[in-house]
Amino acid sequence: MRYQVGGSLHSDDPNYVVRQADEKLYTSLKGGDFCYVFNSRQMGKSSLLQRISHRLKSEGYKCVYLDVTQLGSEDTTSAQWYKGIIVSIFYGLNLAEHVNFKQWWDMQAGLSPVQKLHQFVEEVLLPNLNSDCEGDVQAKGIFIFIDEIDSLLSLNFPANDFFAWIRHCYNQQIHEPNFQRLGFTLFGVASPSDLIADKCRTPFNIGTAIELYGFRLHEASPLLNGLKEAISQPEVVLQEVIYWTGGQPFLTQKLCQLIIKTALKTSDRKIVLSPKTEAYWVEELVRSHIIQHWESQDEPEHFRTIRDRLLFNKQQAGRLLALYQQVLQAEEIEYRGMGGWGDAKRKDTSDSCHVCVSQSPVSTDDSREQTELLLSGLVEKHNGYLRIKNPIYRSIFNTEWVLKQIELFNILVVFAYSDR
């Protein structure tokens, strides 16, 4: 059995972990809500998309997938971009058997790009939407899943009209019942304020945000199947895996796959641990194969993505590092004996460590710096405060790393001013 390290899981993959977000997205879409799933990279957004799309298709709905990165780049004009959406939907849903596209397109001359998109949905898409079931049966509805929505930020024209159009489609549901059969979900690494600042035109203030959290231990039972073949005490080992990764989907799958690979190198192709040694064994595996020399072992890329998200914007890197340093200082922990990351998430270590908090926890707010830090994936919201997602992140992006980056940042600032 193999675990999926990077990329999206197939809808029927035995390793898929069903989370609270699965049911919330499904019921929200069925209830007619506009939904958006905004989170850091490698949190399982694409796998969630595949799973929900498959489930809706099996119930007689049509689903279409649009990857914004494939629709255009910074050189693409608005006319080309909107036509790309229309063409993708038209051929993706096999509408050519109902409508001559060239003839219809020529009739739209003189309309703006977003008007053409609306005419397409109203005149072509909704009236000709048939189910995959036998017979000429109209589909229950259509859901348009738009992925990598943050790529809109690199276009050379504003996307305000596009989001305003989505909002208009939802407003039309009152006047045009056919629009009740149309739904949207956006996926990406962005915040609503990144994408559109005009609160009067945004659909986000009428939509439903789908929160994605790491795997909880009780949710992660599908991952046991592979561990049972590879190691003794798989339940305890999985608990230790979740402790170290905080349930972060990419890291959890990677660590489980690492256990499989380690087992295959043994003579019996299975690791037999003595009772009460599971925590120590998993920690050694994490430190030797993930944390130590992490830059050379970061394949597929994960930690470098987080690092680059923090540092790529030189104008805000200093503020992000300072904010993250505050979170670190609020979580300073000392173990008696072996070092570790004591946290309430690890019940079996709560009596063997004490917490030395050097300052108050960082309360959550809607500041630009906190939003960027959250989108990096390094921290998460918890009970109104920011906290580092897992012990692996805290070990890699530790105080020494932060101080080094701040020192380099200050040097760059000095050079920048000296050149003026």
N, C-alpha and C positions, 0 to 999 in steps of 0.2 A: 504494500500500500504506500502511495506517495502523497506527500502534502504539497499544497500549492504555495510556492514561494514567489510572489509577484504575479501580476496579471489577475484577471477575474476568473472566478470559479464558474463552471457550467451549472446550470440550474438544478441538475440532478446529482451534483458532486456529493459523495458521501461525507466529505470533510466540511461541507457548508454548515456554519453555525447560525442558527436562527436567533435573532436578537429582538428586543422590543421594537426596534425600528421597522422590522419586517411587517409586523401586524399593523403598526401605526400608518405606514405608507400605504399599505393595501386598503385599509378601511377608509383612510382619508380620500384616496382616489375614487373609490367606489361611492363615497359620499359627495363627490362633486367638487372637492377642494383642489385649489392650485397648490402644489407642493414643491419644496426645494430642499435638497440635501447638500449642505455646504459644510465641508470639513477638511482636515489636512489630508495629504496624500497617503495612500496605502492603508486606509481605514475600512476598506470593503465597500466603497460606494458602487463601483462597477459590478461587483458580484451581487449586491442588493438589487441593482437595476435589472440584471439578467434574471434573477429569481422571481421578482415581482412581475416582470414582463411575461415570463413563461406561465405564471399562475393566471394572469389575466387572459392570455390567449386561450388557455384551456377552458375558460368560461365563456368564450364567444366574443371577446373583445379583440380589436385590432391594436397592435402596438408598433410604433415606428421609432427607430433609434437614429438620432442625429449627433454626430461627433463634430463639435464646432471647429476643432483643429483641421478637419478635412474640408470645411466649407470655404476657407480662405485664410489669407495671411495679411500682413500689414499693407501689402500692395493691392489688395482686393478692393474694388469699389463697392459701394452699397448696393448698386444694381446687380452686380455679379453675385454678391453674397445672398441677397434675397432670392435670386433666381436659383442659386444652389440649393436652398431650402426647399423650394417648390419642386425642383427636379428630383431631389432625393426622396421626397414623399411620394411624388407621382409614380416613379418607377419602383420604389420600394414596396408599394402597395398594389402594383400591377394595375394601375388605373388606365393604362394605354388601351385596354380592351373596351373601355367605355367612352374615352374622349381622345380626339386627335389633338395632341399637345401643341404642335406647331400652329395649327389653325386657331386654337384657343389663345395661345400666347400672342399671336399677331393682333387679335381683337383687343388686347389690353394696352395697346400703344397709347401713350399719353398719360397713363396712370403712374403714380409714384411707386417705387419698389414695395413699400409696405402695403399700399392699396392693392397691388397685384397679388400679394400674399393673401390678403383678406378675401379678395374675389375668388382666388383658387380654393380656399377652404369652404367658402359659402356655395360656390357654383359647381365645383368639381369633387372635392373631397367628401363632404358630408352626404350629398345625394347619392353618391356611387359607392358607398362603403358597404361591401358585402362580407358576410361571415365566411370563415374557412369551412363551415359545416356544409354538408351536402345540400344541394338545392340553392336556389337564388334567394338566400335569406339575408336580410340586412343585419350587419353587425350591431351588437349592443352599443358600441361606442368605440372611440379611438383615443388612445393615450400616446402623446408625443413625449418621448424621453430625450432630453437634450443634455449631452454630456460635455465635460470640459468647458463649462460656460465661462470660466475665467479667461479663456482665450479671446473673448470679446474685447478685453482690455488692450490687446495689442493691435486691434484694427484702427485704421486711420479715419474712421468716422464714428460718431457716438451711437450707442445701441439703444438710446432712450426710446426711439420710435418702436423698436421691437418689443420692449417690455410694456410700453403703453398699449401696444396691440394685444398682447396677452391679457392685460387687464380688461381691454375692451371686449375680448371674447367672453370673459366671465360675466361682464355686465350685460352682454347680449342674451345670456341664458334666461333673463326675465322676459325679454321681448320675443326671442326666437328659440322655441323649444329644441330645435335641431342642434343648437350650440350646447345644450345640456349633455350631448353625446361626445363632447370634445374635452380632453383634459391634458394638462401639462405637468411635467416634473423636471426640474433643473438640478443638475449635479455639477459640483466643481469645488475648487479651492478658492473661495472668495467670500466676501460678505455682501449683503444687499447694498450697503452704502458704497462699496467699490463699484458696483455695476450701474447704479443709477441714483443720483442724489436728489432728484425731484420727487418729493414725497407725494405730490398730487398725481403723478403718472405711474408710480411704481406699483407692481402687483404684489410686492412683498408684504405690504401692510394689510392685504386681504388674504394672504396665503398661509400655509401651514409649514412651519419649519420642522424637519424631521431630524432629530438629534441622533448621532451615531456614537455609541460608547464602546469601549473595549469588551471583549468576551467576559461574561461572568462565569464563575466556575460551574454553576448549575446549568448554564447554557452550552458549555463546551464539551458535553459528553460525546458528540460525534467524533471528536478527535481521539477518543480512547481506543477506537478500533485498531488504528495503526500501532499505538503504543503497546497494546496487549501482545502483539506479535514480537515486539522488540525488547521489552524490559519487564522485570518483575515489579510488583506494586505499582501498576500503571496509574491508578487513581491518585496515589500520593505524589507520584512524579508529575502528573498533570497539574496538580495543585501548586507544585513548586514552579512549574513552567508559567502558570498564570501569575504567580507572585512576581517573578522576574520581568515578565513582559507587561504586566498590568492588563493583560487581555488584548493588547494591541494586535490586530489581526495578522499583519505581515510578520511581526516578530514571533508571534505564537506559532504560526505555521512553520517558520524557519527553524525555530528551536525544536519542534517536534520532528521535522525532517532531519535535523542534525542528530537527534537520538537514533533515528532509523539508520542513518549512515554509520554511526558509531557501532551499532549492534551488528551490522553486516560485516564489520571488520573482525569480529570475534569468531572463535572456532565454532561455537554453537549458534552463531547468528542471533544470539539473544543475551542481553545483559542481565545478570542476576545480582541484585544488591542485597546486602545484609539489612535487616530491619533497622530503622532509625538512621540510616545513612543516606536516604534519598535527597535530603536538603543539601547536604555537603556535596554529593555527587553532581547534582544539577548545577550548583554554584560553580564548581570547578569547570564544568563543561561551558558554562556561560562566560566565565572569565577568560578561559584559554582560547575559545573559538569565536567569541563575539567581541568582548570588551578590549582585551589586549590586542594591540596593533590593529585597532578597529578600522582604520582607513584602508589597509591592505586586504582586510577580510570582508569589506562591505560590498558583497556581491550577492544578489542584485543590489544596486545602490539604494540605501535607505538613510543612513546617518549623514552622509554627505549632502543629501537632499535637505535635511533639516538644517545642517550647518549653513548651506548656501542660502536658504530662505532667511536665516537670521542676518547674514552678512552682506547679501548682494546689493542692498540699497545703502550706500555709504551715508546718505543723509539721515537715515533713521537707525542705522546699526548701533550707534552708541547708546541711543535711548532704549533699544530692545535689550542690549546686553545689561544695561543698568537695571532694567525691570526684572530680567531673569535672575540677576545677581540677588535682588531682593527676595525672590521666591526661594532661591538656594539657601540664603542665610536664614530664612524662616523655617527651613527644614533640616538644619544641621543636627545630625544624630550621631551619638557615640555608642558603640556596642561594648559591653564587657566581654573581652575575648576577641573572637573573630569579627572583623569589620563587616558591615552590612547596611542595608537600607531599611531600618525598622519602621513599620507603618501598620496602621490598624488593619490593612488589607491582609497582613500575615498573622493570623491568630496565634500560631504556635510559637512565635518569637516575642510576643508582647510582654512576657515576663522576664526576658533575658536582655532587655535593652532599656536605656533611658534616653529621653529626648531633651536636647539642649536647644531651646529656641532662642536665637539671638535677637529676634525682633518679631513684631506682630505679623501674622500671615497677611498676604496681599489680597485685599478685597477686590472682587470683580467689578468692573465697570465697562462702559462702552467706548473707552478711549481707543485711539488708533493703534497705540503700542500694544495694548492687551489683545486686540483683534489680530494683529500680525503675529504675536507670540502664540496665540491659540492656533492659527492657521499653519504655523510651522510644525505643529504636532507635538512639540516638546512638553507643553503643559496642557492641563484641562481644568474645567471648572468643577469645583466640589464644595457643596454646602456654602456657596457664596464667596469662596476663595479660589485663588489659583494654586495648583499643586503640580509638581512634576509627575508625568504620567506613569513612570515605572523606574525601578532601580537601575535598569540598564542605561537609560538616558542619564540618570543622575551620576552614574559612574563614569560615563564618557564625557558628558558636558558638565564637568565638575568645576569647583571653585578655581582650581589651577588653570583649567582651559579658559574660563571666563576672564580671569586676570590677564592671561596672555593675549587674548583677543582685544581686551580693552587697551592694553599697552600698545599693541600694533595699531589700533584705531587712533590713539592719541598721537603716535608718531606720524601717521598719515595726515592728521589734521595740522600738525606743526609744519610739515613739508608743504601742504597746500597753502598755508598762510605765508610761508617764506617765499613762495614763488610769485606772490602778488606784487 
